[in-house]
């Protein structure tokens, strides 16, 4: 299980639950199981230097932003607000007011600035490759250029129109039984087909030295079950119905209006069987191993043998089921559904999956629903930007190799290693001093902390793309071959040991993550830039920003779910019952705080869903501050522009979360994501730290004041 520093872009979050590799290539998580730290956001007036664009079309150029003279933009504060009443606004208010969300985005801020910076750099690389006349066939550089060319060849794409879809539709119409449909679902793994179930290969949570196959619930065209079952999201379900009918009409499927209603009704039944997002977080419940024969007996009505055989998994000894009570219900729904409706469902989802790679009428239809109606994005991204994202999604590490050679200074890695070491020391000291944890659990916790693996910047070895065939005149074929290449890569690892050098994201990704089965924290090169990290910034700001990020990821190893893996990555209960109960009591106390936050009317934060990230944030700012104080080694922190060192730690933390959302993006984040909105990433954790009260003279009666007894003290 990986837990990410930031969430995927909202547009990616609006992918259907049946999202294939073809669609996942446009997400930042690259298909991995991720939980993230935040959404995208930016401030034009905060930056002094190249790249500013005051009209709101996004970050321009390839130079990193700068924040003030020592890493924080003092002019962006709103000093009319008391820190204890709204620290988010106190630290970011004027900068927040000047935020302009570009028309092709649903939120904007520090993360989005760095994402755009990364995208701009990749575009420069691609332009150079496309303009080169001497790229040898078969090289990574030639393949990148050809992926881009194929995506940009709109004359050919328009001339083909829906021709690439027709073989799929013919195959779907030829399916003559439920067993054949199960085989079809398996046979299109990694391509454009969809399934009622999701299957993937990952590290075995109970035996991290090997890979194992996982099966999970799927089958929905909307992000999760709430979009079908919650009254507050009924308008989205209605828009989805209209989209299904539109797509069926475009592909010439019979009785599109009636069939669309049947498809949505079918998916509503599947949604009723699905676990909630909160239930899916519970690692005690999501590891249920079966033999294929046992799974067939547990979930009858679906031909598991045909399904697994078709995806080359027929000989596996074990499959781990994540939602053991949902899959039998979904299998029964599959068995009860008439074959013509299953065919229509498959045809719609195949067209939906292929739409971005077909003619403009298909691409526009999909974006108008998934981007505009569902995610609230007013304008589609320019095609050349989408082309770069597509190529990067296919060959991410090939891009990464070029990126780090050009943009990642070696001194950043050395400074990060020192910061991580300091925060590990800080957490070790805090664990030893905990008054609620017994010695037996402390010993195991310290072992886990000592056994952390830290990865910074980029992997030691790069992915080999030599077996991937790319053609400059075949966009849909490139997507198919990329999906097959990726699936074959996963299959090829099944019999070998776990590759501990592998990364779950690329160096150019503005993110970070904790992987519980490898017990590792990973910080790609692209996040090691302002406002997160700046070698020239005041150390206190760095400790509040990237130090908070480091602490957040370390904290995931000890949050409500990460704590369930031991120092060797094994999913097991290593806590005493008494210590676990005391931890849960403190976590529940934190959850009750977050339950009072309502970013939009009728949309309160879901504390059970966001618990891990909220604990990560509390750990992050706690350890960032602790690490800074330890780094002073008894010396007095300097006063800079009237701010103390401790104040600058909190300001550094607040600055990275300065984010503006469109309302739809905010609703979607609350409904589907594990992260609290940015404002509450700032105020939620800091109001539990005594040092914040002392640094900013926060007094009783102010909005975010908590009595000492109400403050949650975990780590």
Buried (B, 14 or more C-beta within 10 A) or exposed (E): BBBBBBBBBBBBBBBBBBBBBBBBBBBBBBBBBBBBBBBBBBBBBBBEEEBBBEEBEBBEBBBBBBBBBBBBBBEBBBEEBBBBBBBBBBBBBBBBEBBBBBEBBBBBBBBBBBBBBBBBBBBBBBBEBBEEEEBEEEBBBBBBBBBBBBBBBEEEBEEBBBEBBEEBBEBBEEBEEBBBBBBBBBBBBBBBBBBBBBBBBBBBBBBBEBBBBBBBBBBBBBBBBBBBBEEEBEEBBEBBBBBBBBBBBBBEBEEBEEBBBBBBEBBBBBBBBBBBBBBBBEBEBBBBBBEBEBBBEBBEBBBBBBBBBBBBBBEBEEBBBBBBBBBBBBBBBBEEBEEEBBBBBBBBBBBBBBBBBBBEEBBBBBBBBBBBBBBBBEEBBEBBBBBBBBBBBBBBBBBBBBBBEEBBEEEBBEBBEEBBEBBBBBBBEBBEEBEBBEEEBBEBBBEBBEBBEBBBBBBEEBBEBEEBBBBBEBBBBBBBBBBBBBBEBBBEBBEEEBEBEBBBBBBBBBBBBBBBBBBBBBBBBBBBBBBBBBEEBBBBBBBBBBBBBBBBBBBBBBBBBBBBBBBBBBBEEBBBEEBBEBBEEBBBBBBEBBBEBEBEEEBBBBBBBBBBBBBBBBBBBBBBBBBBBBBEEEEEBEEBEEBBBBBBBBBBBBBBBBBBBBEBBBBBBBBBBBBBBBBBBBBBBBBBBEBBBEBBEBEEEBEBBBEEEEBBBBB
